[in-house]
Amino acid sequence: MELTNEIIKQRLTEKFSEQVSNFEEPYGMLTFEAPKEINLKVLNFLYDDEELKFRFMTDLTAVHYPNNTGKELAVVYHLHNLTDNIRIRFKVFTGINKPDVYTASGLFSAANWMERETYDFYGVNFVGHPKLKRILNVDEMDYFPMRKEFPLEDQTRIDKDDEMFGRG
């Protein structure tokens, strides 16, 4: 039997009931959410289930939603079932004041560096990570540059005058 988004959704709902929610299919990719406390349970289920077989992590990143109080940071996992060639997107949300999410590096070795990069740029603390430290930015950096807390440009710079770029 061919694995479809409907079958994946059904299997997840059977296992986790209302804990998995907000199912969508943007551009045909099944996307869903779960509480951050069960992210490892969901990932393990997707990996171990003989019908689902999501055993390859394509990407792991974060998104900053500054106006989403209590859920400002979303950790986004992209998983791939190589046998049936189907991909899914799984999101967990966390607050910016305590951005703790369990590490997936024990399940997916690729998560190790992806989690370090996500920590480096967004400040997500991956609990249980073997070596969570900055990977691209300097250790002395006291902020997380991909958060939407800072202006993109210094508005006082004269070399950024719109007229110089044909925008004026």
Order of alpha helices (4+ residues) and beta strands (2+ residues): alpha-beta-beta-alpha-beta-beta-beta-beta-alpha-beta
